[in-house]
């Protein structure tokens, strides 16, 4: 999995901080583990780490790290 696109902020104009990029990567890995290993379904809740309709890296910022 690539974390290259997680470095951009809103509309790709602003660089995300190192802390923000690490948080986004952690959430993406958590989501993939939850869905692929534990076979959990995608969520409709944008605050859930299992949210299924991620449109850009800034959407990871709204998520919590909980299933």
CHARMM-style PDB file with segment names, atoms N, HN, CA, C and O in Angstrom:
ATOM      1  N   UNK     1       0.844  -1.162   0.000  1.00  0.00      PROA
ATOM      2  CA  UNK     1       0.000   0.000   0.000  1.00  0.00      PROA
ATOM      3  C   UNK     1       0.889   1.224   0.000  1.00  0.00      PROA
ATOM      4  O   UNK     1       1.904   1.259   0.695  1.00  0.00      PROA
ATOM      5  N   UNK     2       0.520   2.209  -0.762  1.00  0.00      PROA
ATOM      6  HN  UNK     2      -0.304   2.180  -1.327  1.00  0.00      PROA
ATOM      7  CA  UNK     2       1.316   3.420  -0.901  1.00  0.00      PROA
ATOM      8  C   UNK     2       0.756   4.541  -0.041  1.00  0.00      PROA
ATOM      9  O   UNK     2      -0.457   4.722   0.064  1.00  0.00      PROA
ATOM     10  N   UNK     3       1.660   5.285   0.567  1.00  0.00      PROA
ATOM     11  HN  UNK     3       2.645   5.138   0.482  1.00  0.00      PROA
ATOM     12  CA  UNK     3       1.248   6.418   1.393  1.00  0.00      PROA
ATOM     13  C   UNK     3       1.550   7.745   0.690  1.00  0.00      PROA
ATOM     14  O   UNK     3       1.408   8.807   1.296  1.00  0.00      PROA
ATOM     15  N   UNK     4       1.960   7.698  -0.560  1.00  0.00      PROA
ATOM     16  HN  UNK     4       2.075   6.835  -1.053  1.00  0.00      PROA
ATOM     17  CA  UNK     4       2.377   8.901  -1.285  1.00  0.00      PROA
ATOM     18  C   UNK     4       1.283   9.967  -1.352  1.00  0.00      PROA
ATOM     19  O   UNK     4       1.571  11.151  -1.174  1.00  0.00      PROA
ATOM     20  N   UNK     5       0.056   9.578  -1.601  1.00  0.00      PROA
ATOM     21  HN  UNK     5      -0.179   8.617  -1.746  1.00  0.00      PROA
ATOM     22  CA  UNK     5      -1.025  10.568  -1.732  1.00  0.00      PROA
ATOM     23  C   UNK     5      -1.517  11.096  -0.396  1.00  0.00      PROA
ATOM     24  O   UNK     5      -2.307  12.039  -0.365  1.00  0.00      PROA
ATOM     25  N   UNK     6      -1.073  10.515   0.698  1.00  0.00      PROA
ATOM     26  HN  UNK     6      -0.431   9.749   0.672  1.00  0.00      PROA
ATOM     27  CA  UNK     6      -1.512  10.960   2.019  1.00  0.00      PROA
ATOM     28  C   UNK     6      -0.799  12.231   2.466  1.00  0.00      PROA
ATOM     29  O   UNK     6      -1.168  12.815   3.485  1.00  0.00      PROA
ATOM     30  N   UNK     7       0.202  12.664   1.731  1.00  0.00      PROA
ATOM     31  HN  UNK     7       0.501  12.189   0.903  1.00  0.00      PROA
ATOM     32  CA  UNK     7       1.010  13.816   2.120  1.00  0.00      PROA
ATOM     33  C   UNK     7       0.343  15.148   1.817  1.00  0.00      PROA
ATOM     34  O   UNK     7       0.775  16.183   2.324  1.00  0.00      PROA
ATOM     35  N   UNK     8      -0.690  15.137   1.007  1.00  0.00      PROA
ATOM     36  HN  UNK     8      -1.041  14.296   0.596  1.00  0.00      PROA
ATOM     37  CA  UNK     8      -1.331  16.396   0.601  1.00  0.00      PROA
ATOM     38  C   UNK     8      -2.523  16.722   1.497  1.00  0.00      PROA
ATOM     39  O   UNK     8      -3.202  15.833   2.013  1.00  0.00      PROA
ATOM     40  N   UNK     9      -2.752  18.005   1.663  1.00  0.00      PROA
ATOM     41  HN  UNK     9      -2.201  18.727   1.244  1.00  0.00      PROA
ATOM     42  CA  UNK     9      -3.894  18.467   2.437  1.00  0.00      PROA
ATOM     43  C   UNK     9      -5.067  18.774   1.531  1.00  0.00      PROA
ATOM     44  O   UNK     9      -5.231  18.153   0.480  1.00  0.00      PROA
ATOM     45  N   UNK    10      -5.870  19.717   1.932  1.00  0.00      PROA
ATOM     46  HN  UNK    10      -5.738  20.222   2.785  1.00  0.00      PROA
ATOM     47  CA  UNK    10      -7.086  20.088   1.218  1.00  0.00      PROA
ATOM     48  C   UNK    10      -6.781  20.495  -0.226  1.00  0.00      PROA
ATOM     49  O   UNK    10      -5.945  21.366  -0.465  1.00  0.00      PROA
ATOM     50  N   UNK    11      -7.446  19.877  -1.164  1.00  0.00      PROA
ATOM     51  HN  UNK    11      -8.126  19.170  -0.970  1.00  0.00      PROA
ATOM     52  CA  UNK    11      -7.316  20.128  -2.597  1.00  0.00      PROA
ATOM     53  C   UNK    11      -5.907  19.912  -3.123  1.00  0.00      PROA
ATOM     54  O   UNK    11      -5.594  20.337  -4.235  1.00  0.00      PROA
ATOM     55  N   UNK    12      -5.058  19.262  -2.351  1.00  0.00      PROA
ATOM     56  HN  UNK    12      -5.312  18.917  -1.447  1.00  0.00      PROA
ATOM     57  CA  UNK    12      -3.705  18.975  -2.785  1.00  0.00      PROA
ATOM     58  C   UNK    12      -2.779  20.169  -2.795  1.00  0.00      PROA
ATOM     59  O   UNK    12      -1.676  20.093  -3.336  1.00  0.00      PROA
ATOM     60  N   UNK    13      -3.210  21.277  -2.203  1.00  0.00      PROA
ATOM     61  HN  UNK    13      -4.106  21.339  -1.763  1.00  0.00      PROA
ATOM     62  CA  UNK    13      -2.420  22.507  -2.239  1.00  0.00      PROA
ATOM     63  C   UNK    13      -1.450  22.651  -1.072  1.00  0.00      PROA
ATOM     64  O   UNK    13      -0.409  23.295  -1.207  1.00  0.00      PROA
ATOM     65  N   UNK    14      -1.777  22.066   0.056  1.00  0.00      PROA
ATOM     66  HN  UNK    14      -2.623  21.543   0.166  1.00  0.00      PROA
ATOM     67  CA  UNK    14      -0.985  22.242   1.271  1.00  0.00      PROA
ATOM     68  C   UNK    14      -0.412  20.898   1.695  1.00  0.00      PROA
ATOM     69  O   UNK    14      -1.098  19.877   1.636  1.00  0.00      PROA
ATOM     70  N   UNK    15       0.838  20.900   2.119  1.00  0.00      PROA
ATOM     71  HN  UNK    15       1.395  21.729   2.167  1.00  0.00      PROA
ATOM     72  CA  UNK    15       1.452  19.677   2.618  1.00  0.00      PROA
ATOM     73  C   UNK    15       0.915  19.358   4.011  1.00  0.00      PROA
ATOM     74  O   UNK    15       0.751  20.255   4.838  1.00  0.00      PROA
ATOM     75  N   UNK    16       0.644  18.097   4.266  1.00  0.00      PROA
ATOM     76  HN  UNK    16       0.777  17.368   3.594  1.00  0.00      PROA
ATOM     77  CA  UNK    16       0.211  17.649   5.586  1.00  0.00      PROA
ATOM     78  C   UNK    16       1.450  17.524   6.475  1.00  0.00      PROA
ATOM     79  O   UNK    16       2.554  17.279   5.989  1.00  0.00      PROA
ATOM     80  N   UNK    17       1.251  17.693   7.770  1.00  0.00      PROA
ATOM     81  HN  UNK    17       0.354  17.892   8.164  1.00  0.00      PROA
ATOM     82  CA  UNK    17       2.361  17.556   8.714  1.00  0.00      PROA
ATOM     83  C   UNK    17       2.764  16.087   8.819  1.00  0.00      PROA
ATOM     84  O   UNK    17       2.017  15.200   8.404  1.00  0.00      PROA
ATOM     85  N   UNK    18       3.938  15.838   9.370  1.00  0.00      PROA
ATOM     86  HN  UNK    18       4.545  16.558   9.707  1.00  0.00      PROA
ATOM     87  CA  UNK    18       4.398  14.462   9.564  1.00  0.00      PROA
ATOM     88  C   UNK    18       3.439  13.694  10.464  1.00  0.00      PROA
ATOM     89  O   UNK    18       3.149  12.524  10.216  1.00  0.00      PROA
ATOM     90  N   UNK    19       2.952  14.350  11.501  1.00  0.00      PROA
ATOM     91  HN  UNK    19       3.188  15.300  11.702  1.00  0.00      PROA
ATOM     92  CA  UNK    19       1.999  13.719  12.422  1.00  0.00      PROA
ATOM     93  C   UNK    19       0.703  13.355  11.707  1.00  0.00      PROA
ATOM     94  O   UNK    19       0.147  12.279  11.928  1.00  0.00      PROA
ATOM     95  N   UNK    20       0.229  14.241  10.860  1.00  0.00      PROA
ATOM     96  HN  UNK    20       0.680  15.115  10.679  1.00  0.00      PROA
ATOM     97  CA  UNK    20      -1.003  14.011  10.099  1.00  0.00      PROA
ATOM     98  C   UNK    20      -0.826  12.852   9.110  1.00  0.00      PROA
ATOM     99  O   UNK    20      -1.718  12.016   8.970  1.00  0.00      PROA
ATOM    100  N   UNK    21       0.310  12.801   8.432  1.00  0.00      PROA
ATOM    101  HN  UNK    21       1.035  13.481   8.546  1.00  0.00      PROA
ATOM    102  CA  UNK    21       0.573  11.714   7.485  1.00  0.00      PROA
ATOM    103  C   UNK    21       0.660  10.371   8.195  1.00  0.00      PROA
ATOM    104  O   UNK    21       0.148   9.372   7.688  1.00  0.00      PROA
ATOM    105  N   UNK    22       1.299  10.330   9.361  1.00  0.00      PROA
ATOM    106  HN  UNK    22       1.715  11.141   9.773  1.00  0.00      PROA
ATOM    107  CA  UNK    22       1.410   9.096  10.122  1.00  0.00      PROA
ATOM    108  C   UNK    22       0.035   8.630  10.597  1.00  0.00      PROA
ATOM    109  O   UNK    22      -0.268   7.438  10.555  1.00  0.00      PROA
ATOM    110  N   UNK    23      -0.790   9.566  11.045  1.00  0.00      PROA
ATOM    111  HN  UNK    23      -0.543  10.534  11.078  1.00  0.00      PROA
ATOM    112  CA  UNK    23      -2.150   9.234  11.481  1.00  0.00      PROA
ATOM    113  C   UNK    23      -2.970   8.679  10.315  1.00  0.00      PROA
ATOM    114  O   UNK    23      -3.685   7.690  10.479  1.00  0.00      PROA
ATOM    115  N   UNK    24      -2.873   9.301   9.150  1.00  0.00      PROA
ATOM    116  HN  UNK    24      -2.293  10.104   9.017  1.00  0.00      PROA
ATOM    117  CA  UNK    24      -3.599   8.829   7.959  1.00  0.00      PROA
ATOM    118  C   UNK    24      -3.147   7.429   7.569  1.00  0.00      PROA
ATOM    119  O   UNK    24      -3.973   6.577   7.243  1.00  0.00      PROA
ATOM    120  N   UNK    25      -1.839   7.186   7.602  1.00  0.00      PROA
ATOM    121  HN  UNK    25      -1.168   7.877   7.868  1.00  0.00      PROA
ATOM    122  CA  UNK    25      -1.312   5.872   7.253  1.00  0.00      PROA
ATOM    123  C   UNK    25      -1.795   4.811   8.242  1.00  0.00      PROA
ATOM    124  O   UNK    25      -2.174   3.710   7.844  1.00  0.00      PROA
ATOM    125  N   UNK    26      -1.778   5.149   9.529  1.00  0.00      PROA
ATOM    126  HN  UNK    26      -1.471   6.044   9.852  1.00  0.00      PROA
ATOM    127  CA  UNK    26      -2.245   4.216  10.560  1.00  0.00      PROA
ATOM    128  C   UNK    26      -3.714   3.855  10.336  1.00  0.00      PROA
ATOM    129  O   UNK    26      -4.096   2.694  10.481  1.00  0.00      PROA
ATOM    130  N   UNK    27      -4.526   4.831   9.988  1.00  0.00      PROA
ATOM    131  HN  UNK    27      -4.215   5.774   9.870  1.00  0.00      PROA
ATOM    132  CA  UNK    27      -5.950   4.580   9.737  1.00  0.00      PROA
ATOM    133  C   UNK    27      -6.154   3.731   8.485  1.00  0.00      PROA
ATOM    134  O   UNK    27      -7.023   2.860   8.462  1.00  0.00      PROA
ATOM    135  N   UNK    28      -5.357   3.980   7.441  1.00  0.00      PROA
ATOM    136  HN  UNK    28      -4.651   4.688   7.459  1.00  0.00      PROA
ATOM    137  CA  UNK    28      -5.485   3.200   6.217  1.00  0.00      PROA
ATOM    138  C   UNK    28      -5.091   1.739   6.464  1.00  0.00      PROA
ATOM    139  O   UNK    28      -5.749   0.825   5.966  1.00  0.00      PROA
ATOM    140  N   UNK    29      -4.025   1.521   7.227  1.00  0.00      PROA
ATOM    141  HN  UNK    29      -3.490   2.262   7.631  1.00  0.00      PROA
ATOM    142  CA  UNK    29      -3.597   0.161   7.545  1.00  0.00      PROA
ATOM    143  C   UNK    29      -4.645  -0.529   8.412  1.00  0.00      PROA
ATOM    144  O   UNK    29      -4.964  -1.698   8.193  1.00  0.00      PROA
ATOM    145  N   UNK    30      -5.181   0.195   9.401  1.00  0.00      PROA
ATOM    146  HN  UNK    30      -4.921   1.144   9.580  1.00  0.00      PROA
ATOM    147  CA  UNK    30      -6.219  -0.363  10.275  1.00  0.00      PROA
ATOM    148  C   UNK    30      -7.438  -0.765   9.461  1.00  0.00      PROA
ATOM    149  O   UNK    30      -8.003  -1.837   9.677  1.00  0.00      PROA
ATOM    150  N   UNK    31      -7.848   0.086   8.528  1.00  0.00      PROA
ATOM    151  HN  UNK    31      -7.389   0.957   8.353  1.00  0.00      PROA
ATOM    152  CA  UNK    31      -9.007  -0.220   7.678  1.00  0.00      PROA
ATOM    153  C   UNK    31      -8.765  -1.486   6.864  1.00  0.00      PROA
ATOM    154  O   UNK    31      -9.628  -2.362   6.797  1.00  0.00      PROA
ATOM    155  N   UNK    32      -7.592  -1.579   6.247  1.00  0.00      PROA
ATOM    156  HN  UNK    32      -6.891  -0.868   6.301  1.00  0.00      PROA
ATOM    157  CA  UNK    32      -7.292  -2.756   5.429  1.00  0.00      PROA
ATOM    158  C   UNK    32      -7.223  -4.028   6.258  1.00  0.00      PROA
ATOM    159  O   UNK    32      -7.701  -5.072   5.814  1.00  0.00      PROA
ATOM    160  N   UNK    33      -6.650  -3.970   7.433  1.00  0.00      PROA
ATOM    161  HN  UNK    33      -6.262  -3.122   7.794  1.00  0.00      PROA
ATOM    162  CA  UNK    33      -6.609  -5.147   8.308  1.00  0.00      PROA
ATOM    163  C   UNK    33      -8.029  -5.553   8.707  1.00  0.00      PROA
ATOM    164  O   UNK    33      -8.381  -6.732   8.671  1.00  0.00      PROA
ATOM    165  N   UNK    34      -8.832  -4.567   9.086  1.00  0.00      PROA
ATOM    166  HN  UNK    34      -8.545  -3.609   9.115  1.00  0.00      PROA
ATOM    167  CA  UNK    34     -10.208  -4.850   9.491  1.00  0.00      PROA
ATOM    168  C   UNK    34     -11.031  -5.489   8.385  1.00  0.00      PROA
ATOM    169  O   UNK    34     -11.796  -6.421   8.632  1.00  0.00      PROA
ATOM    170  N   UNK    35     -10.875  -4.989   7.169  1.00  0.00      PROA
ATOM    171  HN  UNK    35     -10.254  -4.231   6.968  1.00  0.00      PROA
ATOM    172  CA  UNK    35     -11.684  -5.487   6.062  1.00  0.00      PROA
ATOM    173  C   UNK    35     -11.123  -6.777   5.456  1.00  0.00      PROA
ATOM    174  O   UNK    35     -11.884  -7.683   5.116  1.00  0.00      PROA
ATOM    175  N   UNK    36      -9.808  -6.863   5.321  1.00  0.00      PROA
ATOM    176  HN  UNK    36      -9.190  -6.127   5.597  1.00  0.00      PROA
ATOM    177  CA  UNK    36      -9.214  -8.025   4.660  1.00  0.00      PROA
ATOM    178  C   UNK    36      -9.006  -9.213   5.599  1.00  0.00      PROA
ATOM    179  O   UNK    36      -9.301 -10.350   5.231  1.00  0.00      PROA
ATOM    180  N   UNK    37      -8.506  -8.961   6.793  1.00  0.00      PROA
ATOM    181  HN  UNK    37      -8.266  -8.038   7.092  1.00  0.00      PROA
ATOM    182  CA  UNK    37      -8.225 -10.068   7.706  1.00  0.00      PROA
ATOM    183  C   UNK    37      -9.455 -10.464   8.522  1.00  0.00      PROA
ATOM    184  O   UNK    37      -9.808 -11.640   8.609  1.00  0.00      PROA
ATOM    185  N   UNK    38     -10.110  -9.444   9.124  1.00  0.00      PROA
ATOM    186  HN  UNK    38      -9.824  -8.489   9.053  1.00  0.00      PROA
ATOM    187  CA  UNK    38     -11.268  -9.730   9.975  1.00  0.00      PROA
ATOM    188  C   UNK    38     -12.579  -9.777   9.200  1.00  0.00      PROA
ATOM    189  O   UNK    38     -13.623 -10.095   9.768  1.00  0.00      PROA
ATOM    190  N   UNK    39     -12.533  -9.460   7.902  1.00  0.00      PROA
ATOM    191  HN  UNK    39     -11.684  -9.201   7.440  1.00  0.00      PROA
ATOM    192  CA  UNK    39     -13.687  -9.488   7.014  1.00  0.00      PROA
ATOM    193  C   UNK    39     -14.857  -8.633   7.525  1.00  0.00      PROA
ATOM    194  O   UNK    39     -16.019  -9.028   7.433  1.00  0.00      PROA
ATOM    195  N   UNK    40     -14.522  -7.466   8.059  1.00  0.00      PROA
ATOM    196  HN  UNK    40     -13.578  -7.145   8.134  1.00  0.00      PROA
ATOM    197  CA  UNK    40     -15.541  -6.534   8.519  1.00  0.00      PROA
ATOM    198  C   UNK    40     -16.096  -5.773   7.319  1.00  0.00      PROA
ATOM    199  O   UNK    40     -15.358  -5.491   6.375  1.00  0.00      PROA
ATOM    200  N   UNK    41     -17.379  -5.438   7.340  1.00  0.00      PROA
ATOM    201  HN  UNK    41     -17.979  -5.668   8.107  1.00  0.00      PROA
ATOM    202  CA  UNK    41     -17.963  -4.707   6.208  1.00  0.00      PROA
ATOM    203  C   UNK    41     -17.594  -3.227   6.245  1.00  0.00      PROA
ATOM    204  O   UNK    41     -17.260  -2.688   7.299  1.00  0.00      PROA
ATOM    205  N   UNK    42     -17.657  -2.586   5.099  1.00  0.00      PROA
ATOM    206  HN  UNK    42     -17.928  -3.025   4.242  1.00  0.00      PROA
ATOM    207  CA  UNK    42     -17.451  -1.139   5.027  1.00  0.00      PROA
ATOM    208  C   UNK    42     -18.581  -0.436   5.765  1.00  0.00      PROA
ATOM    209  O   UNK    42     -19.701  -0.941   5.848  1.00  0.00      PROA
ATOM    210  N   UNK    43     -18.270   0.726   6.294  1.00  0.00      PROA
ATOM    211  HN  UNK    43     -17.360   1.136   6.227  1.00  0.00      PROA
ATOM    212  CA  UNK    43     -19.238   1.491   7.074  1.00  0.00      PROA
ATOM    213  C   UNK    43     -19.709   2.709   6.286  1.00  0.00      PROA
ATOM    214  O   UNK    43     -18.998   3.217   5.420  1.00  0.00      PROA
ATOM    215  N   UNK    44     -20.907   3.162   6.599  1.00  0.00      PROA
ATOM    216  HN  UNK    44     -21.485   2.749   7.302  1.00  0.00      PROA
ATOM    217  CA  UNK    44     -21.443   4.399   6.017  1.00  0.00      PROA
ATOM    218  C   UNK    44     -21.138   5.607   6.908  1.00  0.00      PROA
ATOM    219  O   UNK    44     -21.402   6.746   6.522  1.00  0.00      PROA
ATOM    220  N   UNK    45     -20.587   5.359   8.090  1.00  0.00      PROA
ATOM    221  HN  UNK    45     -20.373   4.434   8.403  1.00  0.00      PROA
ATOM    222  CA  UNK    45     -20.277   6.415   9.057  1.00  0.00      PROA
ATOM    223  C   UNK    45     -18.915   7.026   8.732  1.00  0.00      PROA
ATOM    224  O   UNK    45     -17.904   6.329   8.824  1.00  0.00      PROA
ATOM    225  N   UNK    46     -18.854   8.308   8.354  1.00  0.00      PROA
ATOM    226  HN  UNK    46     -19.675   8.874   8.279  1.00  0.00      PROA
ATOM    227  CA  UNK    46     -17.575   8.920   7.986  1.00  0.00      PROA
ATOM    228  C   UNK    46     -16.585   9.030   9.146  1.00  0.00      PROA
ATOM    229  O   UNK    46     -15.408   9.309   8.917  1.00  0.00      PROA
ATOM    230  N   UNK    47     -17.032   8.820  10.380  1.00  0.00      PROA
ATOM    231  HN  UNK    47     -17.988   8.594  10.566  1.00  0.00      PROA
ATOM    232  CA  UNK    47     -16.133   8.851  11.537  1.00  0.00      PROA
ATOM    233  C   UNK    47     -15.483   7.489  11.792  1.00  0.00      PROA
ATOM    234  O   UNK    47     -14.516   7.401  12.549  1.00  0.00      PROA
ATOM    235  N   UNK    48     -15.999   6.435  11.172  1.00  0.00      PROA
ATOM    236  HN  UNK    48     -16.784   6.507  10.556  1.00  0.00      PROA
ATOM    237  CA  UNK    48     -15.469   5.091  11.362  1.00  0.00      PROA
ATOM    238  C   UNK    48     -14.251   4.859  10.481  1.00  0.00      PROA
ATOM    239  O   UNK    48     -14.206   5.316   9.338  1.00  0.00      PROA
ATOM    240  N   UNK    49     -13.266   4.150  11.013  1.00  0.00      PROA
ATOM    241  HN  UNK    49     -13.302   3.779  11.941  1.00  0.00      PROA
ATOM    242  CA  UNK    49     -12.085   3.820  10.225  1.00  0.00      PROA
ATOM    243  C   UNK    49     -12.441   2.873   9.073  1.00  0.00      PROA
ATOM    244  O   UNK    49     -11.643   2.701   8.151  1.00  0.00      PROA
ATOM    245  N   UNK    50     -13.602   2.271   9.114  1.00  0.00      PROA
ATOM    246  HN  UNK    50     -14.250   2.410   9.863  1.00  0.00      PROA
ATOM    247  CA  UNK    50     -14.061   1.371   8.053  1.00  0.00      PROA
ATOM    248  C   UNK    50     -14.925   2.083   7.001  1.00  0.00      PROA
ATOM    249  O   UNK    50     -15.559   1.431   6.171  1.00  0.00      PROA
ATOM    250  N   UNK    51     -14.947   3.410   7.041  1.00  0.00      PROA
ATOM    251  HN  UNK    51     -14.432   3.940   7.715  1.00  0.00      PROA
ATOM    252  CA  UNK    51     -15.740   4.183   6.090  1.00  0.00      PROA
ATOM    253  C   UNK    51     -15.368   3.783   4.664  1.00  0.00      PROA
ATOM    254  O   UNK    51     -14.188   3.734   4.318  1.00  0.00      PROA
ATOM    255  N   UNK    52     -16.369   3.500   3.844  1.00  0.00      PROA
ATOM    256  HN  UNK    52     -17.328   3.540   4.125  1.00  0.00      PROA
ATOM    257  CA  UNK    52     -16.134   2.944   2.528  1.00  0.00      PROA
ATOM    258  C   UNK    52     -16.006   3.925   1.386  1.00  0.00      PROA
ATOM    259  O   UNK    52     -15.599   3.527   0.294  1.00  0.00      PROA
ATOM    260  N   UNK    53     -16.332   5.184   1.586  1.00  0.00      PROA
ATOM    261  HN  UNK    53     -16.662   5.508   2.473  1.00  0.00      PROA
ATOM    262  CA  UNK    53     -16.342   6.145   0.470  1.00  0.00      PROA
ATOM    263  C   UNK    53     -15.300   7.248   0.671  1.00  0.00      PROA
ATOM    264  O   UNK    53     -15.648   8.423   0.786  1.00  0.00      PROA
ATOM    265  N   UNK    54     -14.056   6.872   0.711  1.00  0.00      PROA
ATOM    266  HN  UNK    54     -13.774   5.917   0.617  1.00  0.00      PROA
ATOM    267  CA  UNK    54     -12.995   7.847   0.913  1.00  0.00      PROA
ATOM    268  C   UNK    54     -12.701   8.520  -0.422  1.00  0.00      PROA
ATOM    269  O   UNK    54     -12.322   7.862  -1.391  1.00  0.00      PROA
ATOM    270  N   UNK    55     -12.879   9.828  -0.460  1.00  0.00      PROA
ATOM    271  HN  UNK    55     -13.187  10.363   0.327  1.00  0.00      PROA
ATOM    272  CA  UNK    55     -12.687  10.572  -1.694  1.00  0.00      PROA
ATOM    273  C   UNK    55     -11.336  11.263  -1.792  1.00  0.00      PROA
ATOM    274  O   UNK    55     -10.940  11.699  -2.873  1.00  0.00      PROA
ATOM    275  N   UNK    56     -10.632  11.365  -0.687  1.00  0.00      PROA
ATOM    276  HN  UNK    56     -10.953  11.011   0.191  1.00  0.00      PROA
ATOM    277  CA  UNK    56      -9.324  12.018  -0.682  1.00  0.00      PROA
ATOM    278  C   UNK    56      -8.661  11.861   0.672  1.00  0.00      PROA
ATOM    279  O   UNK    56      -9.299  11.423   1.629  1.00  0.00      PROA
ATOM    280  N   UNK    57      -7.397  12.211   0.763  1.00  0.00      PROA
ATOM    281  HN  UNK    57      -6.879  12.567  -0.014  1.00  0.00      PROA
ATOM    282  CA  UNK    57      -6.661  11.998   2.004  1.00  0.00      PROA
ATOM    283  C   UNK    57      -7.201  12.785   3.197  1.00  0.00      PROA
ATOM    284  O   UNK    57      -7.047  12.351   4.339  1.00  0.00      PROA
ATOM    285  N   UNK    58      -7.825  13.929   2.952  1.00  0.00      PROA
ATOM    286  HN  UNK    58      -7.950  14.283   2.025  1.00  0.00      PROA
ATOM    287  CA  UNK    58      -8.356  14.732   4.055  1.00  0.00      PROA
ATOM    288  C   UNK    58      -9.509  14.031   4.776  1.00  0.00      PROA
ATOM    289  O   UNK    58      -9.825  14.382   5.913  1.00  0.00      PROA
ATOM    290  N   UNK    59     -10.132  13.063   4.142  1.00  0.00      PROA
ATOM    291  HN  UNK    59      -9.876  12.778   3.219  1.00  0.00      PROA
ATOM    292  CA  UNK    59     -11.227  12.330   4.794  1.00  0.00      PROA
ATOM    293  C   UNK    59     -10.718  11.433   5.912  1.00  0.00      PROA
ATOM    294  O   UNK    59     -11.474  11.096   6.824  1.00  0.00      PROA
ATOM    295  N   UNK    60      -9.447  11.041   5.856  1.00  0.00      PROA
ATOM    296  HN  UNK    60      -8.833  11.315   5.116  1.00  0.00      PROA
ATOM    297  CA  UNK    60      -8.865  10.261   6.942  1.00  0.00      PROA
ATOM    298  C   UNK    60      -8.794  11.096   8.218  1.00  0.00      PROA
ATOM    299  O   UNK    60      -8.817  10.547   9.320  1.00  0.00      PROA
ATOM    300  N   UNK    61      -8.707  12.421   8.076  1.00  0.00      PROA
ATOM    301  HN  UNK    61      -8.687  12.866   7.181  1.00  0.00      PROA
ATOM    302  CA  UNK    61      -8.600  13.297   9.243  1.00  0.00      PROA
ATOM    303  C   UNK    61      -9.875  13.311  10.077  1.00  0.00      PROA
ATOM    304  O   UNK    61      -9.814  13.542  11.284  1.00  0.00      PROA
ATOM    305  N   UNK    62     -11.017  13.070   9.464  1.00  0.00      PROA
ATOM    306  HN  UNK    62     -11.066  12.882   8.483  1.00  0.00      PROA
ATOM    307  CA  UNK    62     -12.290  13.044  10.195  1.00  0.00      PROA
ATOM    308  C   UNK    62     -12.527  11.729  10.918  1.00  0.00      PROA
ATOM    309  O   UNK    62     -13.324  11.661  11.854  1.00  0.00      PROA
ATOM    310  N   UNK    63     -11.835  10.688  10.482  1.00  0.00      PROA
ATOM    311  HN  UNK    63     -11.187  10.743   9.722  1.00  0.00      PROA
ATOM    312  CA  UNK    63     -12.042   9.353  11.051  1.00  0.00      PROA
ATOM    313  C   UNK    63     -11.406   9.227  12.437  1.00  0.00      PROA
ATOM    314  O   UNK    63     -10.414   9.881  12.758  1.00  0.00      PROA
ATOM    315  N   UNK    64     -12.018   8.362  13.238  1.00  0.00      PROA
ATOM    316  HN  UNK    64     -12.824   7.831  12.977  1.00  0.00      PROA
ATOM    317  CA  UNK    64     -11.359   7.938  14.474  1.00  0.00      PROA
ATOM    318  C   UNK    64     -10.600   6.658  14.138  1.00  0.00      PROA
ATOM    319  O   UNK    64     -10.731   6.145  13.027  1.00  0.00      PROA
ATOM    320  N   UNK    65      -9.825   6.143  15.056  1.00  0.00      PROA
ATOM    321  HN  UNK    65      -9.719   6.561  15.958  1.00  0.00      PROA
ATOM    322  CA  UNK    65      -9.092   4.911  14.799  1.00  0.00      PROA
ATOM    323  C   UNK    65      -9.848   3.687  15.289  1.00  0.00      PROA
ATOM    324  O   UNK    65      -9.271   2.607  15.412  1.00  0.00      PROA
ATOM    325  N   UNK    66     -11.126   3.848  15.569  1.00  0.00      PROA
ATOM    326  HN  UNK    66     -11.594   4.726  15.470  1.00  0.00      PROA
ATOM    327  CA  UNK    66     -11.959   2.748  16.072  1.00  0.00      PROA
ATOM    328  C   UNK    66     -12.768   2.134  14.941  1.00  0.00      PROA
ATOM    329  O   UNK    66     -13.095   2.789  13.952  1.00  0.00      PROA
ATOM    330  N   UNK    67     -13.081   0.851  15.120  1.00  0.00      PROA
ATOM    331  HN  UNK    67     -12.815   0.319  15.924  1.00  0.00      PROA
ATOM    332  CA  UNK    67     -13.973   0.170  14.183  1.00  0.00      PROA
ATOM    333  C   UNK    67     -15.369   0.649  14.469  1.00  0.00      PROA
ATOM    334  OT1 UNK    67     -16.315   0.220  13.809  1.00  0.00      PROA
TER     335      UNK     67
END
